[in-house]
Amino acid sequence: MLETSDRDLDYIIHEMIDTVKNSKDEVFHIAEESRKEYERISKELDDLKEKVIIVIEEGDQLEKKSKLARNKLSIVSKNFSVYSEDSIREAYDNAHQMQSDFIVKRDKEKALRERRDDLERRLKSIEVMVERAEGLMGKISIVLNYLSEDFMQISNLLQDAQEKQAFGLQIIEAQEEERRKLSREMHDGPAQMLANILLRSEIVDRTYRKGDTETALKEMQSVRTLIRSSLQEVRRIIYDLRPMALDDLGLVPTIKKYIATLEDQHPNIHFQYRSHQERLPSQYEVALFRLIQESIQNAIKHAEAERIDVILEIRKEQVMAVIRDNGVGFDCENRKEKSFGIIGMNERLDMLGGELKIDTKVGEGTKIFIQIPLTA
């Protein structure tokens, strides 16, 4: 029975890893396609609004000419005996032509407006694409953080079915929490930005209609800035799922790049390091990056710190990292024992024979000390 449970869990882990690989490709595809579609529609919408303005102006001019032609026709009709037959026919033909041109121009204006409204609705539909990416990112984040890198080793360490079942429940809890976290990030980030873009585009439309071209152009520049910010936010969330630089450049450059992406959230993060070797084995780099990432995120979200310091020292025999902040701190005695963030950090360190210490008091900030021995 125990062997059957082991095989079942291994099968589940392999299935989840396959899901991650497929979902990862899909989420990047969605993000890139959304970016290209947004840029294309935005450009088309800009061109279309310029055409609407031109058509409106041409329509207004034709309306004025049509009124003048009708006035002249009215004068000719009242003074029939004064004007020749050719003059009367010319006045009638001119009035009729002007009226026809005016109607055609207004029909063209209506068609352009309908096309503009359709493009704005399509911009709004991109929000649906973001929601789709949100669901995929939830799966990717959980599996990449807690499964593909670590759980294959954990499966060998768990000795009986009850332990595996309990740990499986922790996986489910962590998955739901990660989905909620990503949902909040997507809602407060790209989704809000997209809603703001739609609102700004309506302001641009109204401004164009009023003929205030200068203000409308300034608003369009603001819309472009919002679009760029939205794309940067989506790329930041994708980066959090799995930084490619970790495989290509190593631990230290990846930490630097990660801290740089957090400037908008917290501009006062300082990183120092001392290293006796350029690269560590992959499992050490992944574990250390995730441990430092989790510590920084906790400081940003919960500590209300004005300054965060990250110190990393890589020696031949061990790696040490310290993450400290001057935030509100917390009471270790009253900390939730089921806090999966701390549990996950301990799990990573246990597999590498490392140690985690947390030194904190309410109102006195927090210091996290990480130590991992390096095996030959």
N, C-alpha and C positions, 0 to 999 in steps of 0.2 A: 504493500500500500504506500509505503514511504517512497519507494523508487518511482511509483506512478506519479506521486505528487511532484517529485523532483522533475520528472520529464514534462509534466504539465506546465510547471512554472517556467522551465527553459523554453518550452514551445511559445508560451505567452510573451516572453522577453524577445525572442526572435521575431515574432509577429509584430511587436511594437517597434522594434528597430527598423523593420521593413517599412512600416507605416511612416516613420520619421523620414526615411530617405525619400519616399514618394512625396510626402507633405512638404519637405524642404524645397524640392524643385518647384512644386506648385506655388508655394508662397512667394518665392522670388519671381516666378513668372507673373503672378498677379500684381505684385508691386511694380515691376517694370512696365507691364502693359498698362497699368493704371496711370503711371507717370507719362508714358507716351500719349495715351488717349487724352489726358488732361491738357497736355501742352498743345496737342493738335486742335482740340475743341476750343481752347482759349484763344488760339491764334485765329481760328475761323470766326469765332464770336467777335473778336476785335474788328476784323475786316468787315463783317456783316453790319456791325453797328455804324461803322463809317459810311457804308452804303445806305443805311437807313436815313442817316442825317442828310446825305446828298439828295436822296429821293424826296424826303420831306421838303427840303428847300426848293427843289424843282417843282414839286406839287404846289407849294405856296405861290411860286411865281406864275405857274399856269392858272391858278385860281384867280389871281389878280388880272391876268390878261383876259381870261374868260369873262370876268365881270365887265371889263372895259369893252370887250367885243359885244356883250349883250346890251350894254348901255348905248353903244353906237347903233346897234340894230334897232333899239327902241326909238332912238331919235329919227332914224331913217323911216321907220314905220309910221311915226306920227307926222312926218313931213313928206309923204309919199309923192306929192306933186312936184316937190323941189328937186328930188334926186332922180337920176336916170335909172333905167332898168338894170344896167350893168353895175351901178353903185349899190343898188338894193341887193342884187344877187351876191356881190362881193361881201357885203356886210353880213348877209345870212350865212354864206359859206364859211366866213372867218369865225363867226360866233359858234357855228356847229363844229368846226374843226378844233377850236380851242376847248370846247366842252368835252369833246371826245378824247382829246389828249389828256385833259385833266382827269377824266374817269379812268383812263388806262394807267396814268401815273399813280393814282390812289390805289388801284388794284395791285400794282407792283409793290407799293408800300405795305399793303396788307400782307402780301405773300412773304415779304422780307421779315415783317414782324413775327409772322407765324414761325418762320424758320429760326429766328432769334429765340423765341420762346421754347422751341424744341431743343435747341442747343443748351439752353439753361436747364431744361429738365434732364438732359443727358448728363450734365455736370453733376446734378444732384444724384443721379443713379450711381455715380462712382462711390457714393457712400455705401451702397450695397456691396460693392467690391471690397471696401475696407472692412465691412463686417465679416465678409467671407474670409479675408486674410486674418482677421482677429481670431476666428475659430481655429484656423490652421496653426497660427502662431502659438496658441495655447497648448496644442498637442506637441508641437516641436520643442517648445521651451521645456516642458516637463520631461520628455523623453531624452532630449539632449543633456539636460542638467543632471538627471537622476538615473538614467537607464543605460544609454548606449556607452557611456564612459565608465560607469561604475557597477551596474547591477549584474553584469556577467561575472564579476569577481564576487559580489555579494552572494550570488546563487550558490557558489562553491563553499561559502563560509556558513551559510545557514544549515543547521543540522537536522531539523525535523519539520514536519508539515505545519505544526502550529506556529512556529516562528515565521515560516514563509507566509502563512495566511495573515498573521498580524502585520508583517511588513507590507504585504499587498494592500492592506487597509490604509497604511500610511501613504502608500503610493497614490491611492485614490484621493485621500485627503489633500495631498500635495498638489495633485493634478487640478483639483477643483480650486484650490487657493491660487495656483498659478494662472488659471483661466480668469479668475476674478481680477487678479492683478493686471493681466494683459488687457482685459476688458476695460478696466478703469483707464489704463494708459491710452488705449485707442480712443475711448470716448472723450477723455480730457485733452487729447492731443490732436491727431489728424481729423477725427470726426468733427470736433469743434471748429478746427481751422476751415474745413470744407464748408460748414454751415456759414461761417463768417464770409467766406469767399462768395457764396451765393448771395448773401445780403449785400455785400459790396457791389456785386455785379448789377443788382437791381438799382442801387444808388447811381451807378455809372449810367444806366439806362435812362433814369429820370433826369439826370444832369444833362445828358446829350439831348434829350427832348426839349429841355429848356433853352438849349443853344449855348450853354456854358461849356465850351470846348476845353478851356484851360483847366477848369476844375475836374472835368471828366477824365482828362489825361492823367492828372495827379492821382485820381482814384484808381485808374487802371494800373499805374505804377505800384500802388499799394496792394492791389489784387495780385500782381505778379510776385511781390515780396511774400505775401501770404502763401501762394502756391509753392514757392521755393522752400519756405519754412515747413510746410506740410510734408513735402517730399523728404526733407532732412529728418523730420520726426519719424517717418516710416522707415527710413534707412537706419536710424538709430535703434529702433525696436528690432529690426532684422539683425543688426549687428549684435545686440544683446543675446540673441539666440545662439550664435556661434561665431565668434570673431575669427575670420579667415587668417588674420595676421598672426594668430597664435601658432598655426602650423608653419607659416611662411617665415616669420621674423623672430619668433620666440617670445618668452615671457615678458621681459622688460619693455620692449617696444610696444607690445600689446597693452600693457598696463598704462603706458604713457598715452597711447591713442585713446584708450577707454576713458581716462580722466579728462582728456581734451574734449570728448563728446559730452561731458557733464558740465561744461562751463556755464550753460544756461541755467541748469538746476542749482549748481553750487560752484561759484567761481573761485573759491578759496580752498582748493584741495592741493596739497603739496606732496610731491613724491621724491624720495631719496632712495638710492640703492648703492650697494657695494657688491661686486660679483667677482669671483675667482675663475669663472668659466662662462662661456658664451651661451651654451644651451644645456638644458636639463632633459632627462627622459620625458617623453610625451605625457605619461601619467602624472608626473610631478608638476609639469607646467600647467596642465589642465586643472588639477586640484588646487594649486596655489592661486591661479587666476580666479577660479570660482569662489574660493575662500575670501580673497581680497575684494572681489566684486560684491559678494553678499555683505561683507562688513561695511563697505562704503555706502551701499544702498540703505542699510539699516541706519547709518549715521545721518544720511540725507533725509530719510522719511520719518524717523522717529526721534532723533536726538536734538533737533533744532540747533545744530551746532553752527557757530560762525567760522570755524576752521577745522579742517580734517587733515591729519598728517598720516602718510603711508610710508613706512620704512621697510625696505627689503634688503636682507643680507644673505648672499649665497656663498657658503664656504665649501670646502672640499668634502667635509664630513656631515654637514647639515645645512638646512635653510631656515632662516628666522624671519618672521614678518611681524610688524607692529602696526596696528591701525588705531589711532587715538583721535578723539574729538573733545571739544570743550562744551558739549551740549548738556542736556538736562539729566543725563544718566538714568539709572533705574535701580530698583531694589531687587537684588539677585534672589533673595528669599521668596519674594512674591512673584517671580517670573513664572510664566506658564510653563509647566514641565513638558507639555506637548507641543512647544514651539518648534515647528518642523524646520525652521531656518537654522536654529542651533543644533537640532538633531542631525540635519543633513551635513553641517560642518563637521560634527563629531564623527559621522560615518566616514567621511572622506579621510579624515586624519587617522582613524582607527585602521583603515586599510593600508595606510602608508606608515603605520607605527608612529604617528605624530601625536602632538599634544596641543590642546586648546585651553587657554586661560582667559577669563574675563574679569577685569578689575574695574568696578564701577560703583558709584554711590549717587543717590538722588542729588541733583544739583552740582555734581562735581565731574561730569563728563564720563567718558568710557574709554578704556584701553583694552584692546584685544591682542593677545600674544599668541602667535602660532609658531610651532617648532616642529620640523620634520627632519628625521635623520636620512642621510643619503647612503644607500647601500652600494657597495662596490660592484 
